[in-house]
Amino acid sequence: DTFVLDDGWFGHRDNDRSSLGDWFVNTKKLPHGLDPLIERCEKRGMKFGLWLEPEMISEDSELYAAH
């Protein structure tokens, strides 16, 4: 089995149009990062997957502003 963490884990993602391209953990939502979640999956014999959309970028993202 695989657990896939879906949309919303990254950047400042608070709606479906923001932060695409900012592929860093939102510490307000996951204050300890991904490691505890990954460890829980592994303890249960599950693989961990992470959703991202590399072909998209939001105009309000830090990546967009930097380039």
CYANA upper distance limits for C-alpha pairs under 8 A (distance plus 0.5 A):
  1 ASP  CA     45 GLY  CA      8.09
  1 ASP  CA     46 MET  CA      5.64
  1 ASP  CA     47 LYS  CA      6.89
  2 THR  CA     46 MET  CA      5.75
  2 THR  CA     47 LYS  CA      5.03
  2 THR  CA     48 PHE  CA      6.20
  2 THR  CA     49 GLY  CA      7.16
  3 PHE  CA     41 CYS  CA      7.58
  3 PHE  CA     46 MET  CA      7.14
  3 PHE  CA     47 LYS  CA      6.70
  3 PHE  CA     48 PHE  CA      5.60
  3 PHE  CA     49 GLY  CA      6.39
  4 VAL  CA     48 PHE  CA      6.47
  4 VAL  CA     49 GLY  CA      4.74
  4 VAL  CA     50 LEU  CA      5.86
  4 VAL  CA     51 TRP  CA      7.20
  5 LEU  CA      9 TRP  CA      7.96
  5 LEU  CA     48 PHE  CA      8.30
  5 LEU  CA     49 GLY  CA      6.73
  5 LEU  CA     50 LEU  CA      5.53
  5 LEU  CA     51 TRP  CA      6.48
  6 ASP  CA     50 LEU  CA      7.08
  6 ASP  CA     51 TRP  CA      5.50
  6 ASP  CA     52 LEU  CA      8.37
  7 ASP  CA     51 TRP  CA      6.60
  7 ASP  CA     52 LEU  CA      7.59
  8 GLY  CA     13 ARG  CA      5.90
  8 GLY  CA     14 ASP  CA      7.43
  8 GLY  CA     15 ASN  CA      8.46
  9 TRP  CA     13 ARG  CA      7.72
  9 TRP  CA     25 VAL  CA      6.46
  9 TRP  CA     26 ASN  CA      6.32
  9 TRP  CA     29 LYS  CA      7.44
  9 TRP  CA     30 LEU  CA      7.93
 10 PHE  CA     19 SER  CA      8.04
 10 PHE  CA     22 ASP  CA      7.02
 10 PHE  CA     23 TRP  CA      6.01
 10 PHE  CA     24 PHE  CA      5.68
 10 PHE  CA     25 VAL  CA      5.03
 10 PHE  CA     26 ASN  CA      5.30
 11 GLY  CA     19 SER  CA      6.10
 11 GLY  CA     20 LEU  CA      8.24
 11 GLY  CA     22 ASP  CA      5.45
 11 GLY  CA     23 TRP  CA      6.66
 11 GLY  CA     24 PHE  CA      6.00
 11 GLY  CA     25 VAL  CA      6.58
 11 GLY  CA     26 ASN  CA      5.65
 11 GLY  CA     61 SER  CA      8.46
 12 HIS  CA     18 SER  CA      7.55
 12 HIS  CA     19 SER  CA      6.15
 12 HIS  CA     22 ASP  CA      8.39
 12 HIS  CA     26 ASN  CA      6.90
 13 ARG  CA     17 ARG  CA      8.45
 13 ARG  CA     18 SER  CA      5.91
 13 ARG  CA     19 SER  CA      5.80
 13 ARG  CA     20 LEU  CA      8.18
 13 ARG  CA     26 ASN  CA      8.29
 14 ASP  CA     18 SER  CA      7.33
 17 ARG  CA     58 SER  CA      7.24
 18 SER  CA     58 SER  CA      6.28
 18 SER  CA     59 GLU  CA      8.33
 18 SER  CA     60 ASP  CA      6.74
 18 SER  CA     61 SER  CA      7.29
 19 SER  CA     57 ILE  CA      7.81
 19 SER  CA     58 SER  CA      6.11
 19 SER  CA     59 GLU  CA      8.43
 19 SER  CA     60 ASP  CA      6.69
 19 SER  CA     61 SER  CA      4.96
 19 SER  CA     62 GLU  CA      7.90
 20 LEU  CA     53 GLU  CA      7.89
 20 LEU  CA     56 MET  CA      6.75
 20 LEU  CA     57 ILE  CA      5.11
 20 LEU  CA     58 SER  CA      5.37
 20 LEU  CA     61 SER  CA      6.78
 21 GLY  CA     53 GLU  CA      8.30
 21 GLY  CA     54 PRO  CA      7.48
 21 GLY  CA     56 MET  CA      7.21
 21 GLY  CA     57 ILE  CA      5.27
 21 GLY  CA     58 SER  CA      7.13
 21 GLY  CA     61 SER  CA      6.80
 21 GLY  CA     62 GLU  CA      8.15
 21 GLY  CA     63 LEU  CA      6.44
 21 GLY  CA     64 TYR  CA      8.04
 22 ASP  CA     61 SER  CA      6.57
 22 ASP  CA     62 GLU  CA      6.76
 22 ASP  CA     63 LEU  CA      6.60
 23 TRP  CA     52 LEU  CA      8.10
 25 VAL  CA     30 LEU  CA      7.53
 25 VAL  CA     33 GLY  CA      6.80
 25 VAL  CA     34 LEU  CA      7.99
 26 ASN  CA     30 LEU  CA      6.60
 26 ASN  CA     31 PRO  CA      8.10
 26 ASN  CA     33 GLY  CA      8.41
 27 THR  CA     31 PRO  CA      4.75
 27 THR  CA     32 HIS  CA      7.48
 27 THR  CA     33 GLY  CA      6.96
 30 LEU  CA     34 LEU  CA      7.50
 32 HIS  CA     36 PRO  CA      7.45
 34 LEU  CA     38 ILE  CA      6.62
 35 ASP  CA     39 GLU  CA      6.54
 36 PRO  CA     40 ARG  CA      6.72
 37 LEU  CA     41 CYS  CA      6.82
 38 ILE  CA     42 GLU  CA      6.72
 38 ILE  CA     48 PHE  CA      6.46
 39 GLU  CA     43 LYS  CA      6.61
 40 ARG  CA     44 ARG  CA      6.97
 41 CYS  CA     45 GLY  CA      6.95
 41 CYS  CA     46 MET  CA      5.49
 41 CYS  CA     47 LYS  CA      6.85
 41 CYS  CA     48 PHE  CA      6.88
 42 GLU  CA     46 MET  CA      5.68
 42 GLU  CA     47 LYS  CA      6.75
 42 GLU  CA     48 PHE  CA      8.06
 57 ILE  CA     61 SER  CA      7.58
 57 ILE  CA     63 LEU  CA      8.33
 57 ILE  CA     64 TYR  CA      7.43
 58 SER  CA     64 TYR  CA      7.36
 59 GLU  CA     64 TYR  CA      6.23
 59 GLU  CA     65 ALA  CA      7.94
 60 ASP  CA     64 TYR  CA      7.38
 60 ASP  CA     65 ALA  CA      7.78
 61 SER  CA     65 ALA  CA      6.95
 62 GLU  CA     66 ALA  CA      6.64
 63 LEU  CA     67 HIS  CA      6.98
